Amino acid sequence: MKRHVRPYGDTTGDGMVQTSFTLPVPAGPHADGAARQLANKMGIDPAMVVHSHPIGDDFTFFVVYGSVRHLVDLDEVRVVERDYPLLPPAEVNTALKKLLRRKLVVVGACIGTDAHTVGIDAILNVKGFAGEKGLEYYRELTVVNLGAQVSVPDLVRRARAEKADAVLVSQVVTQRDAHILNTREMSAAFREAMGERRPLLIAGGPRFDPLMADELGVDRVFGRGTTPGEVASYLTHAIRTRTQTSKTRTATAQATTTRTAAPRTGTTPTPTTTAAARKEHA
């Protein structure tokens, strides 16, 4: 595979791209000229306005087509690669039963004022998405779907009441970065309320960047096109990792306690030993 590539339109490497946008300008030749000017400043040159349509009296929507000079360096592309295997439902159930010896509790919701439940329902409801059954289908999972417009305090209270192992939040509304602000508020609330004993925190939505997990304070971010099987497989992987980490910490703590409690060699003789030594010397 080549390291440097350019967009492909009519011929290989011609750099042709298509983009669309709206300007607050009444439709007409002057508006088309404004669109070409913006496209030129974006690096599209020459730029052709292949479609323009008025949106009311004061706005115009454009589709612009043209060539860019920019190259893509594939060695500098940064994405979140899946670091866990995709498991069928039967293997997920078997693994969770062995790890927990009880059902994994998942609480899901759309937080804030977001009323779009399509995403969270696609992951949680048994009907699922893209030919895959949702998490309700998994025998070793208990799923609590709180629906839409759930406040962060209510989500934290319900998660504690259900003793949730994982909390899934879906955000579709992105105006003024509402999805980012809501998710940060959620993660901060769980850390304040539960500390290190908080559940796994997972955020999902079509406008999330999976690279933002640390920035948002969550364990995982899923973007558009995520299927229930991917989420179930991640939950299994994350629970296994947490269990192994917990066992390691416990073993380390026990070893430290044992070393602390063990008698030290070369200590000063006890009074009884000292008296016996004196009698033998006499």
C-alpha positions in Angstrom: 0.0 0.0 0.0 1.2 3.5 -0.9 2.1 5.8 2.0 0.8 9.0 0.3 -2.5 9.1 -1.6 -4.8 11.7 -3.1 -8.6 11.6 -3.6 -9.9 9.8 -6.7 -12.6 11.2 -8.9 -12.3 10.7 -12.7 -8.7 9.4 -12.8 -6.3 8.0 -10.3 -4.7 10.8 -8.2 -6.7 13.6 -9.7 -7.6 14.9 -6.3 -11.3 15.4 -7.0 -13.6 15.9 -4.0 -17.2 17.0 -3.4 -18.4 19.0 -0.5 -21.6 20.7 0.6 -22.4 23.7 2.8 -24.8 26.5 3.4 -24.1 30.3 3.3 -26.3 33.0 4.7 -26.6 34.6 1.2 -29.7 34.9 -1.0 -29.6 32.5 -3.9 -28.2 33.8 -7.2 -25.0 34.4 -9.2 -23.4 36.4 -6.3 -24.1 33.5 -3.9 -22.5 31.0 -6.4 -19.4 33.2 -6.5 -19.3 33.3 -2.7 -19.4 29.5 -2.6 -16.5 29.3 -5.1 -14.5 31.7 -3.1 -14.9 29.7 0.0 -14.1 26.5 -1.8 -10.9 28.1 -3.2 -9.9 29.1 0.4 -10.5 25.5 1.4 -7.9 24.3 -1.2 -10.4 23.3 -3.9 -9.1 24.9 -7.1 -10.7 25.0 -9.6 -14.0 24.8 -7.9 -17.3 24.1 -9.6 -20.7 24.9 -8.0 -22.6 21.8 -9.3 -25.7 22.5 -7.3 -27.3 25.4 -5.4 -30.7 25.7 -3.9 -32.3 28.5 -1.9 -33.3 27.8 1.7 -35.8 30.5 2.5 -35.0 34.0 1.4 -31.6 34.6 3.0 -29.8 31.2 2.7 -28.4 29.0 0.0 -27.3 25.4 0.0 -24.4 24.4 -2.3 -22.7 21.3 -3.6 -19.2 22.1 -4.9 -16.9 19.8 -6.9 -13.2 20.3 -7.6 -9.6 19.2 -7.2 -7.5 19.6 -4.0 -3.7 19.6 -3.9 -3.4 18.0 -0.5 -1.9 14.5 0.0 -3.0 12.0 2.7 -0.1 10.5 4.7 -1.4 7.1 5.8 1.4 6.7 8.3 0.1 9.7 10.3 -3.5 8.4 10.4 -4.6 7.9 14.0 -7.7 5.7 14.8 -8.8 3.5 17.7 -8.2 -0.1 16.6 -10.4 -2.8 18.1 -8.1 -4.5 20.7 -10.5 -7.4 21.6 -12.0 -10.3 19.7 -15.5 -10.3 18.4 -17.5 -13.0 20.1 -20.8 -14.7 19.2 -23.5 -14.4 21.9 -22.9 -18.0 23.1 -19.2 -17.2 23.9 -20.1 -13.9 25.5 -22.6 -15.7 27.8 -20.1 -18.4 28.7 -17.3 -16.0 29.4 -19.5 -13.7 31.6 -20.9 -16.6 33.6 -17.4 -17.9 34.3 -16.0 -14.4 35.2 -18.9 -13.1 37.4 -20.9 -16.1 38.4 -23.9 -13.8 38.0 -25.5 -11.7 35.3 -23.8 -8.6 34.1 -26.0 -5.5 34.7 -26.1 -2.9 32.0 -27.9 0.5 32.4 -28.5 2.5 29.2 -29.9 6.0 28.6 -30.0 9.1 26.4 -28.9 11.8 28.8 -29.7 15.5 28.9 -32.4 16.8 26.6 -31.6 14.3 23.9 -34.8 12.5 22.9 -33.3 10.4 20.1 -33.4 6.7 21.3 -32.7 5.1 18.0 -29.1 4.5 18.8 -29.5 3.2 22.4 -32.4 1.0 21.3 -30.4 -0.5 18.5 -27.8 -1.6 21.0 -30.0 -2.7 23.9 -33.3 -3.9 22.4 -33.6 -7.5 21.5 -34.4 -6.6 17.9 -30.9 -5.2 17.6 -29.3 -3.7 14.5 -27.6 -4.7 11.3 -28.8 -8.3 11.6 -27.5 -8.7 15.2 -29.6 -9.2 18.3 -29.4 -6.5 21.0 -28.0 -6.9 24.5 -31.4 -8.0 25.8 -30.9 -11.2 23.8 -27.9 -12.2 25.8 -28.7 -14.7 28.6 -26.0 -13.5 31.0 -26.9 -9.8 30.7 -29.5 -7.9 32.6 -30.4 -4.8 30.6 -32.1 -1.7 32.0 -33.1 0.8 29.3 -34.0 4.2 30.9 -35.0 5.8 27.5 -34.6 9.4 26.6 -34.0 12.7 28.4 -32.6 11.2 31.6 -30.8 13.6 33.9 -27.3 12.7 35.0 -28.2 12.6 38.8 -31.1 10.2 38.0 -28.8 8.0 35.9 -26.3 7.8 38.7 -29.0 7.0 41.3 -30.5 4.3 39.1 -27.1 2.8 38.3 -26.2 2.5 42.0 -29.7 1.0 42.7 -29.3 -1.6 40.0 -25.6 -2.2 41.0 -24.7 -1.7 37.4 -21.5 -3.1 36.0 -21.7 -0.9 32.9 -23.5 2.3 31.9 -24.1 3.1 28.2 -25.1 6.6 27.2 -26.2 7.6 23.7 -25.9 11.2 22.3 -27.2 12.2 18.9 -27.9 16.0 19.5 -24.6 17.8 18.9 -25.5 21.5 18.7 -23.1 23.6 20.7 -21.2 20.4 21.6 -24.0 19.2 23.8 -22.9 15.6 23.4 -19.4 16.4 24.7 -20.6 18.5 27.7 -23.3 16.0 28.7 -20.8 13.1 28.6 -18.2 15.0 30.7 -20.8 15.8 33.2 -21.9 12.2 33.4 -18.4 10.8 33.9 -17.6 13.4 36.5 -20.8 12.6 38.4 -20.0 8.9 38.5 -16.4 9.5 39.7 -17.6 11.9 42.5 -20.4 9.5 43.6 -18.6 6.1 43.3 -14.8 6.7 42.8 -12.9 3.7 41.7 -15.9 1.5 42.2 -17.8 3.2 39.4 -19.2 1.0 36.6 -17.7 0.9 33.1 -18.7 4.1 31.3 -19.4 3.9 27.6 -20.5 6.7 25.3 -21.9 6.3 21.8 -23.2 8.4 19.0 -22.7 9.3 15.3 -20.7 12.4 16.0 -18.3 11.0 18.7 -14.6 10.4 17.9 -13.4 7.2 19.5 -10.1 8.9 20.2 -12.0 11.1 22.7 -12.4 8.5 25.5 -9.8 10.0 27.8 -10.9 13.5 27.1 -14.5 12.6 28.0 -13.6 10.6 31.0 -15.1 7.4 29.8 -13.7 3.9 29.2 -14.8 3.6 25.6 -16.4 5.6 22.8 -18.3 4.0 20.0 -19.1 5.9 16.8 -21.5 5.4 13.9 -22.2 1.9 12.6 -21.5 0.2 16.0 -23.3 -3.1 16.3 -24.6 -4.8 19.5 -22.0 -7.6 19.0 -19.2 -5.1 19.2 -20.5 -3.7 22.5 -21.1 -7.1 24.0 -17.6 -8.3 23.0 -16.1 -5.1 24.5 -18.0 -5.6 27.8 -16.7 -9.1 28.1 -13.1 -7.9 27.4 -13.4 -5.0 29.8 -14.9 -7.2 32.6 -12.2 -9.8 32.1 -9.5 -7.1 32.3 -11.0 -5.6 35.5 -11.3 -9.0 37.1 -7.7 -9.8 36.4 -6.5 -6.4 37.6 -8.5 -6.9 40.8 -7.0 -10.3 41.4 -3.5 -8.9 40.9 -4.1 -6.1 43.4 -5.5 -8.5 46.0 -2.5 -10.8 45.6 -0.1 -7.9 45.9 -1.8 -6.6 49.0 -1.8 -10.1 50.6 1.9 -10.6 49.9 2.7 -7.2 51.4 0.7 -8.1 54.5 2.5 -11.4 54.8 5.9 -9.7 54.5 5.0 -7.2 57.2 3.7 -9.8 59.6 6.7 -12.2 59.2 9.2 -12.2 62.2 12.5 -10.5 61.5 15.8 -12.4 61.8 18.7 -11.2 63.9 16.6 -9.4 66.5 17.6 -8.7 70.1 17.2 -11.8 72.3 14.1 -11.9 74.5 14.6 -11.4 78.3 14.0 -15.2 78.9 16.8 -16.1 76.5 19.1 -13.5 78.0 18.6 -14.9 81.6 19.2 -18.5 80.4 22.4 -17.4 78.7 23.6 -15.8 82.0 22.9 -18.9 84.0 24.8 -21.1 81.6 27.7 -18.6 81.7 27.8 -18.7 85.5 
